[in-house]
Amino acid sequence: MRDKLTQIKAVLGYGGSEVFPKQTELKSKDDTGNFLNLPYFNGDNTTRYAFKDDGTAASLEEFYGIYNNVKQLDIGLIKVQRPESEFSDGPPCIEALAQNKIGEGSRNNTLFHYGVYAKKKWPTEWKSRITMFNIQAMEKPLSDSEVSIITNQHEKKDWGYKCKDEPMCSMCDKTLCRTRKFGIGQDIMFPNLTDLQVIDLEDPYYYLNVDGERLYLENVKYLRQQSLFQEACMIQLKFRPPPIKETDWVLITNQLLNNAEVTKPAEGMSTEDQLNNHLEEFCLNRQVSTDKNDLKKGGVWTSDGHHHFVFDRFYHQFLMRRRWDVGYQRTGQMLKEKCGCEDKRLGKEKVSVFIVTEFDKKKDTYNQKVLKEEAPY
């Protein structure tokens, strides 16, 4: 479905538009991907409906009739037919642009892009081909001086296609272009990165669409460093994106982060959930004392509906043994912000302790298994 819609949008001139579904796969259970908006939500008052042949809105019942008439059981049978032209061996964007007159604002970029194609296809007469394309394909041809600037640029260097620039990117069909004799071939193009998903942990991880394929990024370093991003693509997607300018990388990642979808992790998976579980286990299963003097030994003193404990003992003697990797100061702050702890000093010695509301003791639901008596011999 994605591949077919990508072909269709390029023909229609909407190559830069989104395609749904946005992914071809999900990486794991916590990878939600992107949602689809279903039509006819809110019944008769919906603003999302099918169109009848006369352009009016179809009711829900009429929509089912339309669906039954046009449904496709094999999407492969839907053909995206492009008209044959002299440009059918080159980038599809040139073929599409040549069908309509190219207006102001797009002429220079298009003519430069066409120059790359002309040099590949007509190595001895590419200059005259550029001149002819300017006359035939432009709504208002560029001046001779502007054409001369473009030909001089191509004379000095062999350039690559300007696939990321308008108006070419709106007509882009990358998959088809690779199959054409004078298309991009096996040139490695920087992929389209969209729909960053952030799993909101203390140390978050990410999912990202890379040309429609789902990529897992272990931590924020994979967004900060291009080299780590490339490694992730090589391992998971089996290709290496080309490096781009650092300023461009910063711009792309900022756009992704600004529009990121933040997803809460599964219950019990977040760092604060894990800390709260550790705290509850410590307070209920640790050496519980009725003497507050045992606090210095790492015990828990429970009094007046509150557990009292020394944070240093909790951190070093309990959390560290469970491979807790959040720093000392940050953990102390999390206990106050996320777990409802307060700190105070007790007794004449002013022992610094943390206090938390007493946890309910869990009932033991273990049932003793009845063992079958074995014969002695």
C-alpha positions as CSV (number, residue, x, y, z in Angstrom):
1,M,0.0,0.0,0.0
2,R,2.8,2.4,0.9
3,D,4.7,1.7,-2.3
4,K,1.6,2.1,-4.5
5,L,0.6,5.4,-2.8
6,T,4.1,6.7,-3.2
7,Q,3.9,6.1,-6.9
8,I,0.5,7.8,-7.1
9,K,1.5,10.9,-5.2
10,A,4.6,11.5,-7.4
11,V,2.4,11.4,-10.5
12,L,0.0,13.9,-8.9
13,G,2.8,16.2,-8.0
14,Y,2.5,15.7,-4.2
15,G,5.8,13.9,-3.7
16,G,6.5,15.7,-0.5
17,S,3.2,14.8,1.1
18,E,2.7,12.2,3.8
19,V,1.6,8.7,3.0
20,F,-0.4,6.6,5.4
21,P,0.4,4.0,6.8
22,K,3.7,5.6,7.5
23,Q,5.5,2.4,8.5
24,T,5.8,-1.0,6.9
25,E,6.5,-2.7,10.3
26,L,6.6,-2.1,14.0
27,K,9.8,-2.9,15.9
28,S,8.3,-4.0,19.3
29,K,5.2,-3.9,21.5
30,D,6.0,-0.4,22.7
31,D,6.4,0.9,19.2
32,T,2.9,2.4,18.4
33,G,3.7,3.7,15.0
34,N,1.3,6.2,13.6
35,F,-2.5,6.1,13.9
36,L,-4.9,6.2,10.9
37,N,-7.9,8.5,11.0
38,L,-11.0,6.5,10.1
39,P,-13.8,8.3,8.1
40,Y,-17.3,8.8,9.4
41,F,-16.3,9.4,13.0
42,N,-19.2,11.4,14.7
43,G,-21.8,9.8,12.4
44,D,-23.9,12.3,10.4
45,N,-21.9,15.3,11.5
46,T,-18.6,13.9,10.2
47,T,-16.2,16.1,8.2
48,R,-14.4,13.0,6.8
49,Y,-16.5,11.3,4.1
50,A,-16.3,9.8,0.7
51,F,-17.3,11.7,-2.4
52,K,-20.0,10.7,-4.8
53,D,-19.6,11.1,-8.6
54,D,-21.3,14.5,-8.5
55,G,-18.8,15.7,-5.8
56,T,-21.3,15.7,-2.9
57,A,-20.8,13.9,0.4
58,A,-21.7,10.3,0.6
59,S,-23.6,9.0,3.7
60,L,-22.2,6.1,5.6
61,E,-24.6,3.7,3.8
62,E,-23.7,5.2,0.4
63,F,-20.0,4.8,1.3
64,Y,-20.4,1.1,1.7
65,G,-22.0,0.9,-1.8
66,I,-19.1,2.9,-3.3
67,Y,-16.6,0.6,-1.5
68,N,-18.2,-2.5,-2.8
69,N,-18.0,-1.2,-6.4
70,V,-14.3,0.0,-6.3
71,K,-12.6,-2.2,-3.8
72,Q,-9.4,-3.9,-5.0
73,L,-8.5,-7.4,-3.7
74,D,-5.0,-7.2,-5.3
75,I,-3.4,-3.8,-5.0
76,G,-0.7,-5.0,-7.5
77,L,-3.4,-4.8,-10.2
78,I,-3.6,-1.0,-9.8
79,K,-1.3,0.4,-12.6
80,V,0.2,3.9,-12.4
81,Q,0.5,4.7,-16.1
82,R,3.0,7.4,-17.1
83,P,2.9,8.7,-20.7
84,E,5.8,7.7,-22.9
85,S,8.2,10.6,-23.7
86,E,11.8,11.2,-24.6
87,F,12.4,11.6,-20.9
88,S,11.1,8.1,-19.9
89,D,14.7,6.9,-19.4
90,G,15.5,9.6,-16.9
91,P,14.2,10.8,-13.5
92,P,10.4,10.7,-13.3
93,C,10.3,14.2,-12.0
94,I,11.7,15.6,-15.3
95,E,9.2,13.5,-17.2
96,A,6.3,14.9,-15.1
97,L,7.6,18.5,-15.2
98,A,8.0,18.5,-19.0
99,Q,4.3,17.6,-19.4
100,N,3.3,21.1,-18.0
101,K,4.9,24.4,-18.4
102,I,7.3,25.2,-15.6
103,G,6.5,28.6,-13.9
104,E,8.6,31.3,-12.3
105,G,10.3,30.3,-9.1
106,S,11.0,26.8,-10.3
107,R,12.8,27.4,-13.6
108,N,16.4,27.7,-12.5
109,N,16.3,24.7,-10.2
110,T,14.6,22.6,-12.9
111,L,17.0,23.6,-15.6
112,F,20.0,22.8,-13.5
113,H,18.5,19.5,-12.6
114,Y,17.8,18.8,-16.3
115,G,21.4,19.6,-17.1
116,V,22.6,16.6,-15.0
117,Y,20.3,14.4,-17.1
118,A,21.4,16.0,-20.4
119,K,25.1,15.4,-19.7
120,K,24.4,11.7,-18.9
121,K,22.3,11.1,-22.0
122,W,23.8,13.4,-24.6
123,P,27.5,13.9,-23.6
124,T,28.4,15.7,-26.8
125,E,25.3,17.9,-27.2
126,W,24.1,18.6,-23.7
127,K,24.4,22.3,-24.0
128,S,22.0,22.6,-26.9
129,R,19.7,20.2,-25.1
130,I,19.6,22.6,-22.1
131,T,18.8,25.5,-24.4
132,M,16.0,23.6,-26.1
133,F,14.5,22.4,-22.8
134,N,14.5,26.0,-21.6
135,I,12.5,27.1,-24.7
136,Q,10.1,24.2,-24.8
137,A,9.4,23.4,-21.1
138,M,9.3,26.8,-19.5
139,E,6.2,28.9,-19.2
140,K,8.5,31.9,-19.8
141,P,12.0,30.9,-20.8
142,L,15.0,32.1,-18.8
143,S,17.2,34.7,-20.3
144,D,20.4,33.7,-22.3
145,S,22.6,35.0,-19.4
146,E,20.7,32.8,-16.9
147,V,21.0,29.7,-19.1
148,S,24.7,30.5,-19.6
149,I,25.3,30.6,-15.9
150,I,23.8,27.1,-15.6
151,T,25.8,25.6,-18.5
152,N,29.0,27.1,-17.1
153,Q,28.4,25.4,-13.8
154,H,27.9,22.1,-15.5
155,E,31.0,22.6,-17.6
156,K,33.2,23.0,-14.6
157,K,31.9,20.0,-12.7
158,D,29.7,16.8,-12.9
159,W,26.9,17.5,-10.5
160,G,24.4,15.2,-8.9
161,Y,20.6,15.5,-9.2
162,K,18.8,18.1,-7.0
163,C,16.3,15.6,-5.7
164,K,15.7,17.4,-2.4
165,D,14.9,20.7,-4.0
166,E,11.5,21.9,-5.4
167,P,9.9,21.3,-7.7
168,M,11.7,18.0,-8.2
169,C,10.9,16.6,-4.7
170,S,7.2,17.1,-5.3
171,M,7.4,14.8,-8.3
172,C,9.9,12.3,-6.9
173,D,9.5,8.6,-7.2
174,K,12.8,7.3,-5.9
175,T,12.1,3.6,-6.4
176,L,11.2,4.1,-10.1
177,C,14.1,6.5,-10.6
178,R,16.6,3.9,-9.6
179,T,15.4,1.5,-12.4
180,R,15.9,4.1,-15.2
181,K,19.0,4.2,-17.3
182,F,19.7,7.9,-16.6
183,G,18.0,8.0,-13.2
184,I,19.8,8.2,-9.8
185,G,20.9,4.5,-10.2
186,Q,22.7,3.3,-7.2
187,D,23.6,6.8,-6.0
188,I,23.1,6.8,-2.2
189,M,20.5,9.5,-1.4
190,F,20.0,10.8,2.1
191,P,16.7,9.2,3.3
192,N,13.5,11.0,4.3
193,L,13.3,11.1,8.1
194,T,9.9,11.5,9.7
195,D,7.7,10.8,12.7
196,L,10.1,10.6,15.6
197,Q,8.6,8.7,18.6
198,V,10.1,9.2,22.0
199,I,9.7,6.5,24.7
200,D,9.6,8.8,27.8
201,L,12.0,7.1,30.2
202,E,14.7,8.7,32.4
203,D,17.0,7.8,29.6
204,P,14.6,7.8,26.6
205,Y,14.9,5.7,23.4
206,Y,13.4,6.4,20.0
207,Y,11.8,5.1,16.9
208,L,12.1,6.9,13.6
209,N,10.8,6.4,10.1
210,V,13.6,6.2,7.5
211,D,12.0,6.2,4.0
212,G,9.0,4.4,5.5
213,E,11.1,1.8,7.4
214,R,11.2,1.7,11.2
215,L,14.5,2.4,12.9
216,Y,15.2,1.9,16.7
217,L,17.6,4.3,18.3
218,E,19.0,3.3,21.7
219,N,19.5,6.8,23.1
220,V,19.7,10.5,22.3
221,K,23.3,10.1,21.1
222,Y,22.0,8.4,17.9
223,L,20.3,11.7,17.1
224,R,23.2,13.9,18.1
225,Q,25.9,12.0,16.2
226,Q,25.5,11.2,12.5
227,S,28.0,8.4,12.7
228,L,25.9,6.5,15.3
229,F,22.7,7.1,13.3
230,Q,24.6,5.6,10.2
231,E,25.6,2.6,12.3
232,A,22.0,2.0,13.4
233,C,20.9,2.1,9.7
234,M,23.6,-0.3,8.6
235,I,22.7,-2.9,11.3
236,Q,18.9,-2.7,11.1
237,L,18.1,-1.4,7.5
238,K,21.2,-2.7,5.7
239,F,22.2,0.5,4.1
240,R,24.5,3.5,5.0
241,P,23.1,7.0,4.5
242,P,25.6,9.5,3.1
243,P,26.9,12.1,5.5
244,I,25.4,15.6,5.3
245,K,26.6,19.0,6.5
246,E,26.4,19.3,10.3
247,T,24.2,22.4,10.0
248,D,21.7,20.4,7.9
249,W,21.8,17.5,10.4
250,V,21.1,19.9,13.3
251,L,18.2,21.4,11.3
252,I,16.7,17.9,10.6
253,T,17.0,16.6,14.1
254,N,15.5,19.8,15.6
255,Q,12.5,19.5,13.3
256,L,12.1,15.8,14.3
257,L,12.3,16.7,18.1
258,N,9.9,19.6,17.8
259,N,7.3,17.4,16.2
260,A,8.1,14.2,18.2
261,E,5.3,12.0,19.6
262,V,6.1,11.4,23.3
263,T,4.9,7.9,24.4
264,K,4.6,6.8,28.0
265,P,6.3,3.4,28.5
266,A,4.4,0.4,29.6
267,E,3.4,0.4,33.3
268,G,6.3,-0.5,35.5
269,M,8.9,0.2,32.8
270,S,9.6,3.9,33.6
271,T,12.5,4.8,35.9
272,E,10.3,6.4,38.5
273,D,8.0,3.3,38.6
274,Q,11.1,1.1,39.1
275,L,12.4,3.4,41.9
276,N,9.0,3.3,43.6
277,N,8.9,-0.5,43.4
278,H,12.5,-0.7,44.9
279,L,11.5,1.7,47.7
280,E,8.4,-0.4,48.6
281,E,10.4,-3.6,48.6
282,F,13.1,-1.9,50.8
283,C,10.6,-0.5,53.3
284,L,8.5,-3.7,53.6
285,N,11.1,-6.4,53.4
286,R,14.2,-4.7,54.9
287,Q,15.0,-5.2,58.6
288,V,12.0,-3.3,60.1
289,S,12.7,-1.9,63.5
290,T,10.8,-0.3,66.3
291,D,14.0,1.4,67.4
292,K,15.0,4.4,65.4
293,N,18.6,3.9,66.5
294,D,18.8,1.0,63.9
295,L,18.5,3.5,61.1
296,K,22.3,4.0,61.0
297,K,22.7,0.3,60.4
298,G,20.5,0.4,57.3
299,G,17.2,-0.6,58.9
300,V,13.8,0.9,58.3
301,W,12.0,2.5,61.3
302,T,8.2,2.5,60.9
303,S,6.2,4.8,63.2
304,D,3.0,6.8,63.0
305,G,2.1,5.6,59.5
306,H,5.5,6.5,58.0
307,H,8.6,4.6,57.0
308,H,11.9,6.3,58.0
309,F,15.3,5.3,56.3
310,V,18.7,6.7,55.7
311,F,19.0,7.5,52.0
312,D,22.7,6.7,51.8
313,R,22.1,3.2,53.1
314,F,19.2,2.7,50.7
315,Y,21.2,3.8,47.8
316,H,24.5,2.0,48.4
317,Q,23.4,-1.1,50.2
318,F,20.1,-1.7,48.3
319,L,19.8,0.0,45.0
320,M,23.4,-0.5,43.8
321,R,23.1,-4.2,44.4
322,R,20.2,-4.2,42.0
323,R,22.3,-2.5,39.3
324,W,20.6,0.9,39.7
325,D,22.3,3.2,37.2
326,V,20.8,6.6,38.1
327,G,23.2,8.9,40.0
328,Y,23.2,9.5,43.7
329,Q,21.9,13.1,43.7
330,R,19.4,12.5,40.9
331,T,18.0,9.5,42.8
332,G,17.5,11.5,45.9
333,Q,15.7,14.2,44.0
334,M,13.5,11.6,42.3
335,L,12.5,10.2,45.7
336,K,11.2,13.7,46.6
337,E,9.6,14.6,43.3
338,K,8.2,11.3,42.2
339,C,7.8,9.0,45.3
340,G,6.5,11.4,47.9
341,C,9.5,11.3,50.2
342,E,10.5,14.1,52.5
343,D,13.8,14.6,54.3
344,K,14.3,15.7,58.0
345,R,16.6,15.2,60.9
346,L,15.8,13.0,63.9
347,G,17.0,12.9,67.5
348,K,19.7,14.6,69.3
349,E,22.3,13.5,66.7
350,K,20.2,15.1,63.9
351,V,20.3,12.0,61.8
352,S,19.3,12.9,58.2
353,V,16.5,10.5,57.1
354,F,13.9,10.2,54.4
355,I,10.3,9.7,55.3
356,V,7.5,8.2,53.1
357,T,3.9,7.2,53.9
358,E,3.7,3.6,55.0
359,F,3.1,1.1,52.3
360,D,0.3,-1.5,52.6
361,K,1.7,-4.9,53.3
362,K,0.8,-7.3,50.5
363,K,-1.0,-10.5,51.4
364,D,0.8,-13.7,50.8
365,T,-1.2,-15.4,48.0
366,Y,1.2,-18.4,47.8
367,N,-0.6,-21.8,47.9
368,Q,1.4,-24.7,49.1
369,K,1.5,-27.4,46.4
370,V,0.3,-30.8,47.5
371,L,3.0,-33.2,46.7
372,K,2.2,-36.8,45.7
373,E,3.7,-39.2,48.2
374,E,6.3,-41.3,46.5
375,A,6.8,-45.0,47.0
376,P,9.9,-45.7,49.1
377,Y,11.2,-48.2,46.5
